[in-house]
Amino acid sequence: MRKVAVAFSGGVDSAVVAKAAYLALGENAVAVTAASDSLAEGELEQAGSIAEQIGIRHVVVATREFSDPGYIQNAGDRCFYCKSKLYTEIKQIQQELGFEVICNGANADDVGDHRPGMIAAKDFAVRSPLIESGFTKQDVRELAKDWELPVWDKPATPCLSSRIAYGVEVTSERVRRIDLAEQFLRSQFGIRELRVRMEANDLARIELPREVLGAILHGDVLQEVVTQMKSLGFRYVTVDLEGFRSGSMNDALPRIQLQQLPSK
């Protein structure tokens, strides 16, 4: 591969792919990041900072997935539409700049999970070097640490739209509400990894690590959380007693009817 465009979120997986591409190809590698309403505050800026540290050329594109009815409908295949928008934009850059290959940061642990975005990657002939090399998430983190990438221990930060229950329409207002709620809870409990899931009827389902579940149930703290969440527009506020679980929205997939994924 002589020229490579890397789909770059700034997370540990895509950072390792971008670093490897830059080490091998120098100026013949470019990192492409989506500017999207579904990004949590600060994520786009951090991606730019990581790209600068790596030394790789960084391009930001507007994906506008919130204008796509398939994405907004959120029927379980939302990621397909999102990634299709991203790869369409990268394809345009690829053609303009003469880049031959698009790569993403999918790793070996992603195989077999519910990831409609990987169908989009296949449609656009996107390569997944971490999967092809058999790299697990742990392998990726260890390599990122060796390369002194500051995101080596960064928790997974999927897009804010992934917090919205399948079947509930995705809107910019809803993802902003979720972002503000998670910012509040991080500052309140001093933890990095948590989720505010939005269920139907404006119900907030808070997922925290089990070791801090007791803290939120304390009377004064609980009332402050409820007050803050309702001020953001949530009608009901609940705490998930199972604690934080990455990808817990996928638990509902067997009970919903997924759309037929369109072919390219």
Secondary structure, 3 states (H helix, E strand, C coil): CCCEEEECCCCHHHHHHHHHHHHHHHHHEEEEEEECCCCCCCHHHHHHHHHHHHCCEEEEEECCHHHCHHHHHCCCCHHHHHHHHHHHHHHHHHHHHCCCEEECCCCHHHCCCCCCHHHHHHHCCCECHHHHCCCCHHHHHHHHHHCCCCCCCCCCCCCHHHHECCCCCCCHHHHHHHHHHHHHHHHHHCCCCCEEEEEHHHEEEEECCHHHHHHHCCHHHHHHHHHHHHHCCCCEEEECCCCCCCCHHHHHHHHCCCCCCCCC
